[in-house]
Amino acid sequence: MAGVPEWRSDPLTGHRVLISPDRADRPRAVGPACPFCEGHEAETPPELLAYRPPGRAPNGPGWRVRVVPNRYAAARPASASPKSSWNAPTTSRPSATSRRPKPPT
């Protein structure tokens, strides 16, 4: 992990901007197979939640909706109360949701 994500104020526009050093580590291109598609569950972290028929094993195929932790999240899970400031560290519960076992055709 490179650094702590933080909210900053853009001095030119006045907009809040999220600076997240960890995002620089994410892959720029995805391989030939989508890591979020059914059958590629080993390419993602263990699931947090999945809707699948009864009797199907976790972290395997057969799901309809699957939620996994985001490896390259813009913010990190909360470990302390965030400060109320424009230039303050930020926290969240990052996750990625796959809604289809296969990509649309």
Helices and strands as residue ranges (DSSP letters): E 6-9, E 16-19, G 21-25, G 41-43, E 49-51, E 65-69, E 88-89, E 95-98
